[in-house]
Amino acid sequence: MIRILDLLPAAAIPGGEVFIRCSGLELKSYVRPEVRIRQSSSHLISAASELIVAQVPSEARSGELWIAVDGQESNRVTCEVADLMTDNLHPVANPVLDSGGNLFSTLSGRKGEKVPNSIFKISRTGVVEPLGAEIVNPTGLALNSRDELFVSSRHDGNIFRVSRQGETSIYAKGMGVATDIVFDREDNLYVGDRSGTIFKIDRKREIFVFATLEPSVSAYHLAFDQAGSLFVTGPTASTCDHVYKITSSGEVEVFFTGLGRPQGMGLDVEGNLYVAASLAGRRGVVRINPDAEAALAVSGSNLIGLTFGYGQDMYLATTSSIYRIHVGVEGKPLP
């Protein structure tokens, strides 16, 4: 009898790979096993008697996954598949979610490219509309305690405040190659300059050097935990990058080592950190618990950021699209 022992991970975006540990599978040269998710047949990447690797097809939806071979079927397990919300965007960092359930993301564009609409709002019902802001190369997004939207530009190093009508005003200048931004619980804004500096801008708009790190080849990504520690990723030329943890006084330590091209992050209420990265050559969202133990939580390529939503959902940003997936955990409340 064919039996699925484990599905790793049990969540994926279309195109992601899942590893199926199984028993009782007798492979024959003339019969290929089939992996099905609801009504969709998955692409088989490899098959052995105890392990099958399958790719989630583009048309798949969340539901039961099972193996069928030579007239036999295995037990069924749940596989969560992300739903596409919108494409034709260009996020380069985490999307952000406001208190009303509206999601914000960017059309960042090529270096120096100016587009008519660079910030987009996605409503809880899935309606996508431009804000009208004309920020060149919008990069990081953040909301303060009053639900005001702030955007960094890696083009000119400015931080902009953006109204709900799309009107922009400069909040701070001279932030180097400004990438991701995040607020702490006291509404201090932190800016990652990919050349090696984390800036802190207090509520009086006074600017301080909060910490210094190794320069990144693309961007710094930032996230606060419940205790007020700042987590930072910044891909380098290495294939084995760090996740840094910075105390409230600016002391830097390495929290985790071993990720490939780590990018956007988020935390759940239990203190687990979720990072868009590669782990042991497998791309997706990596979950790192407080003891620095890592496992792939969501499988998928081209992921660059994430944020938690309502109802134990997670929003995932790829280089061109926004997905929503049920992950069964609660995200950390905003600062």
N, C-alpha and C positions, 0 to 999 in steps of 0.2 A: 504494500500500500504506500502510495506516494504521500509524504507529509512535509508541509512547510514548517520549518523549525523557527525561522526568523526572517524578517524583511528589514534590510539595512540600506538606507534609512527607510522609514515607512511614509515618507513624504517627498515629493519631487515637483519641479516644474516640468512641462512638456520638454522632452529631449534629455531629461536627466536619467542617470543610470541607477538602478536598484540592484542590490545583491540579495539573492534568495538562497538562504541555507536550507537544505532539504535532506530527507532520508527516503529510502525505498525507491529511488529513481534508477531504473535499469535502462541505460542508453543502448540503442541499437543503431547500427550504421545506416539503416534505411528509414528510420523514424526520428524526426526532430521534435523535441518537446515544444509545446506552445505555452506562452505566458499571456494570460488575459487579464485585463482590468475592465470590469463591467463588460461592455460589448466590444471593447477594442483589443486587438491583438498586438502585442508588443514586439519590437524588433529584438531578436535574440543576438546578443553579442558573443556570449560563450556559454557552454554547458558542460558540466561534469556531474558525476553521480551525487555529489554533495553540495554543489554550488552552481547556480545559474545567474548570469548577469544579463539583465534586460534593459532596454531603453524605453522610457515611457513615450508613447506616440503622441503626436500633436492633438489628436482628437479625443484623447482619454479624459475621463472625468473621475472624480473621487468615487471609490466604491470597493467592492471585493476584488482581490487578486488571487488567482489560482493557476496551477500548472495542469495542463492536459497533455497526455502522451499515450498513443496507441490504445485509445478508448478508455483510458483511466483518467480520473481527476483527483487532484489533491484536496486537502482541506482549504478553506478560504480565509484570507486575512485582509484587514483593511489597509488600503493604500490611499493616502491623501494626495490629490493632484491639484496644482494651482490653477486658478481661473484667470484668464487674461482680462484685465480691466481696460487697458488702452495701450496702443503702441504709437510709433512715429514720434516718440519723445527722445531725449538724450540726457538721462540722468547721469551725474558723475559722483553722486554722494547719496546719503539717505534721503528718502522722501520724509515729509513730516505730516503729522495728523493733528488738527486742531480740536478743540473741545466740542465742536459741533459735528465732528465726524468727517470733515472735509480734508482731503489729502492734497498736498502740494508737491509738485515736482518740476523739473526743468527741461528746457530744450537748450542745452548748453552750447552746442555747435563747435566748429573748428576754432583753433586759436585765432582770436581777433575778429571772428565772424559776428556780425550784428544781425539779429533776426527781429521781425516785428513783434513777436510775442515769445518771450523767453521763460515765463513762469505760467504754469497751468494748475488749475484747481479741478479736482475730481470729487464730486459730491458723493454722499453715502449711497445714492441710487445709481451711481456710475456715470453721471453726466459730466463730460469733460468740457471745460471752457477756459480760454486764455484770460489772464489778468491784464494783459496789455502792457506790462512792464518791458522796457527795452534795455535791459542790462546785458552788457557784452560778456559772454562766457560766465553766466551764473553758475555757481559751484555748490557751496554749502547752504543749507536752509536751516533755520531755527525759529522757534516760537518762544516768546517770553511768557511771564505769568499772566499777562493781559491778552494773550493770544495774538500779539502783534508779530507779523512775519518779517524776518530779517534774512538777507541774502548776501553772500560774499561773491566777489568777482575775482577770479584768478588773473584776469586781463589787466586790471588797473590797481588791484590791491585794496579796493574800497569795500566797505560794508554798507549795505543799503537797508533802509526801512521801507517796506512796501505796504501801502494801504490796501484794503479790500477792493478798491476801485482801480488798483494798478499804479497809483501815483508813487513815485520813488523819491526818497531824500537820502542824502549821504549821512550815515551815522558815525563812521570813522574812516580815516584815510591812512595810507602808508603801512598796510599789513603785509607787505611783501607779495609773495605768490599765495594769496589768500585762498584756502581750500575749505575744509569743513569748519563749521561753527556750532557752538552749543552754549546754552545758558545753564548756570547753576541755580540752586533754589533761591538765591538772593538776587537774581537777575543780573549777575555779572556775566559778560559774554566772553567766551574763549574762542580764539581764532588760530587755526593751524596754518602757519606759513611753511610751505613744503621745503624751503631752504634750510630749516632746522630750528624754528622757534615756535613756541606756543605763547601767544599773547593773551593777556587778560585785560578786558575793558570794563571798568566798574560803572556804576550807575551815573557817575558824574562825567563819564566818557574819558576818564583818565586811563592811560595805556601803560601797562607794565609787561615786562618779560616774565612770564610765569615759569617756563621751563625750556630747556634746549635739548634737542634730540639729533640723531643722525638724519641728514637730508633724505627726502623721499624722491623717487623718480616720477611720482605722479601726484600724490596728495596725502595729507594727514586726514584721518577720520577720528571723531571724538565721541565719547559717551560717558555720562556720569552714572555711578551706582548710587544706591540708597545712602551709603555712608559718606558720600561726597568725594570719593576718589574718582579721578579722571582716567579713563582708558583711552589709549591712543594706538592707532595702527598707521603705518606709513610704508608702503611697499618700497623696497630697495632693489638693487641688482642681485641680491641673494635669493636663493630658492628656499631659504629657511628663515623667514622673518619673525620678528618679535611682536607681541602685544605688550605695550608698556602700561604701567599703572603709576599714576602720579598722585601723591598725597595733596591735601589742601595747602600745604606749605611749599609745594613745588618740588618735593623730593621724588626722583624718578627711579623706578625699579622695573626689572623685566618680569612680567607676570606669566608669560607663556612664550615658548619658542618652538617653531616647527611648522608654521603656516606658509603657504605659497601665496604671494600677492594678497595679503589681507587688506580689506577695505572697510565698508560701512558696518556699523555695529548697533546692537540694542541689548537690553537686559530685561530679564523677567523678574517677577516678584520674589523668586527664590534666590536671586543673585547670580543666576547663570548668564554668562555672556554669549551672545550669538554674533558671529563674524562671517561676512561674505568672504570666502577664502578657499584655498585648496588644502586638504589634509591627506597626506600620503598619496598625492597624485589625483585625488578625487575632489572635484569642484562642487561647491554648494554653500550652504550655511553650516558653519561649524559651531557646535555648542561646547563651551568650556565652563565646567562647574567651578565653584569657589576653591576647590582643591587643585585646580589647573589640570583636570583630566578632560580630554577632548574627544568628541565623536561627531560624525556627520549627522546633522538633524534634518536637512533638506538637500536633495540632490539637484544640481542644475548648473549649466554653463552661463558665462557672461554676467553673473550676479555682481553688482557693485554696491548695493545698499539694502537696508531693510528698516522697517519700523513696526511696532506692534499696534494692532487695532483693537476693536471691541469684540467681545464674544470669543476670545481666545484665537483670534486671527492674526496673521502676520502679512504685511504688505512687503513685496519683494520688488526691487528695482534691478532690471538688467540694463545693458547699454542702450536699449531702445524702448523698453516696455515696463509696465507696472502689472504685477500679478497679486492676487490675494489667495492665501491658503490657510486652512484651519490647522493649527499646530497643537491645540489642546493645552496651552499654557497662557497665563496672564502676563502681559507686559508690565514693566515697572512704570508707575505713574510718572508724569512729567514733573521736573523739579518744582 
